[in-house]
């Protein structure tokens, strides 16, 4: 039986951080990017991990490369618990995202 996987998208920020998540389409990914709760999550992450003087502003959203999608799915599998949660994973610098 084939298992349908949603597309992995990458959000690149103006601070060169990259985050990956799954969505059904680019339109849905863009819609999620405009939600207040996701913006608040990016800000909270940025305050804990980056320069406090800069806001964590999403600059671009695109489909993940195969390598980025694999990294995301590895993290998603690690944190999978059967619940219906929304996972956003920071991609490591070695993916080549700049």
Helices and strands as residue ranges (DSSP letters): E 7-13, E 18-23, H 26-33, H 36-49, E 58-63, H 66-79, E 89-90, G 93-95
